[in-house]
Structure formats: structure tokens, C-alpha cells
Amino acid sequence: MFKHQAIFSAELVTKWNAGQHAEVRNVIRGLKNKAQAAYIAARVAILLGQDEAWSFIDFMDPNN
């Protein structure tokens, strides 16, 4: 299961880097398993690196 989540996270990072921020947010928010969604979001933030991770975290804020 973790292998598939790693691949899925990497695909979301590729989309994020391509400027498809809203799509990444919608995919993560649309996951039914909220624990899995949190894991995927954390993994994406780590894969993005420190500078881009903060932009991702701010964009994913539920108040945005």
C-alpha cells in the first residue's frame, strides 16, 4: 500500500510543479480516507522541499 501512496504522491508533486495547484488540492481533499489524505499531503510537502513546501501548506489551508 505504501508503494502506491509513494507513486501517487510523486505524481501529485509533478502536477504541483506543472502549476496545477487547484487540481492537487481537489484530489487530496477528495480522498475519502482522511488519514490517507493527511499522509499523502505530508509526503507531497516533504517531496517538494523546504521552500516549496510552505507554499503547498498555505495553499492547502482549509480556510483558503
Contacts in CASP RR format, 6 or more apart in sequence:
PFRMAT RR
TARGET T0000
AUTHOR 0000-0000-0000
METHOD contacts of the structure
MODEL  1
MFKHQAIFSAELVTKWNAGQHAEVRNVIRGLKNKAQAAYIAARVAILLGQ
DEAWSFIDFMDPNN
5 36 0 8 1.000
5 39 0 8 1.000
5 40 0 8 1.000
5 43 0 8 1.000
6 43 0 8 1.000
8 40 0 8 1.000
9 40 0 8 1.000
9 43 0 8 1.000
9 44 0 8 1.000
9 47 0 8 1.000
10 47 0 8 1.000
12 24 0 8 1.000
12 27 0 8 1.000
12 28 0 8 1.000
12 40 0 8 1.000
12 44 0 8 1.000
13 44 0 8 1.000
13 47 0 8 1.000
13 48 0 8 1.000
15 23 0 8 1.000
15 24 0 8 1.000
16 24 0 8 1.000
16 44 0 8 1.000
16 48 0 8 1.000
16 52 0 8 1.000
16 56 0 8 1.000
21 59 0 8 1.000
24 44 0 8 1.000
25 59 0 8 1.000
25 60 0 8 1.000
28 37 0 8 1.000
28 40 0 8 1.000
28 41 0 8 1.000
28 44 0 8 1.000
28 60 0 8 1.000
29 37 0 8 1.000
30 37 0 8 1.000
31 37 0 8 1.000
31 40 0 8 1.000
41 60 0 8 1.000
44 56 0 8 1.000
45 53 0 8 1.000
45 56 0 8 1.000
45 57 0 8 1.000
46 53 0 8 1.000
48 56 0 8 1.000
58 64 0 8 1.000
END
